Amino acid sequence: MTATVVILTFNAAARIEQVMTAVLRQQADFDWDLLVIDSGSHDSTLSTIAGFMSKHPGKIRLHQIANADFGHGKTRNLAARLAGGAIVVFLTHDAVPAHDGWLAAMVHPFAISERVACVYGRQIPWPRSSPNIKRDITNVFQRLGPNNAISIHEKNGSRPGQPRVPTFFSDVNSAIRRTVLLESVPFRDLAYAEDQAFGRDVLDAGLLKVYSPFAAVFHSHDYSLLTYYRRMYDEMLGLRRATGQSLDTSVRRHAIWVAKATLADWRLIMRDRAYSTEDKVLWFARAPFFNVARRLAIRVAASDRTPHWVGRASSLELSLKKGVPK
C-alpha cells in the first residue's frame, strides 16, 4: 500500500505550518509522499511551503493552479491524476492531524476489502470555537459511530423499519482509492457539497464507505454572524443540489429548533471549561442569533423562488469570488 497526502491551499498562512508539521511527523508502515496544490495564494503560504520543501527534499511536491481554475471536486480529481500513491489522502489547509498515527489510521481500513472506496476521519473542534459549531461537529461525528471502532457503511435499500445508511462523507479529512477517482466514481464538479454527493455515489456504485474515528484532526471555523449565515446558505444549497435533500420545515418547527439549539448551546457554554468568563458572556448573548441565522439560511436555500440577488448576497463563495478550499 502506498499513499499520497494532498493538502489544498489558498491563503493558508494561519494554519499551514501547523498542518504540514503534523503531517510530516506521521509514523506509517508504508511509503507515502506529500502533494500540495495551491490555488493562487498571495500571503505567506507559498514561502512556508518552500521552507518545508528545502528541509524535506524529495518528500513534498507543489503544484500551482490559477484561482479561477479551482473547484472543490475538480481540483481533487486533479490531485488523483497527479498522485503517485494508491491511496489519495485529502486534507484541507486548516485540518491538523491530532496525533502521529493519523495517516496509518486513515489508510489501514482499505485492507479490509477491495470494495472499500473511501475512508473519512473524525473532526475535533478547537477548544475555544463557537459553541454552536462545536456542538454541531461533535454531534455529527457521534452519530456516525463510536469513537473506539471503525464503522463500515454499505447501501442496504433502506426498507421501511430499517435505519437509513448514512451517506455522509467529508473530504476535509479523508482518503480515497485512486482507481476509484480515476475510473469509477470521480468527484462531481459542484460549487459545494461535492463530498456529500461523492458519499452517495460511492454507495450507489455498490462500494463501501468507512468512518475511522482514529484518523482524527482538529478542525473548526470561527465566523462572524454574517459569514456564518452565508456559509450555512452555501452548504444547504449545495446539499439540495447534490442530493435533493433539504432541512427546511415549517416556521413553527424552525422556531422550536432555534429554542432547543440555543438551550443546548447555553448548557455547553456553562459547562465547558475551555471558555473563559468573558467567552461565556459573549457566547451566551450571541448563541440565539447564530441559531436563527442557521435556520434562515436553510429556508432561503430551500426555495426555488428566492430572487437571484438574494442568493448572490447570501453566498459566501460568491461574496469572496474565489474558490477557497473548505
ABEGO torsion letter per residue (X at the ends): XBBBBBBBBBGAAAAAAAAAAAAAABBBABBBBBBBBBBGBABAAAAAAAAAAAABBGABBBBBBBAAABBAAAAAAAAAAABABABBBBBBAABBBABAAAAAAAAAAAAABAABABBBBBBBBBAABBAAAAAAAAAAAAAAEBAABBBBBBBAGGBBGBBBBBABBBAABBBBBAAAAAAABBBBBBABGAAAAAAAAAAAAGBBBBBBAABBBBBBBBBBAAAAAAAAAAAAAAAAAAAGBBABBBAAAAAAAAAAAAAAAAAAAAABAABBAAAAAAAAAAAAAAAAAAAAAAAAAABAABBAAAAAAABAAAAAGBBBBX
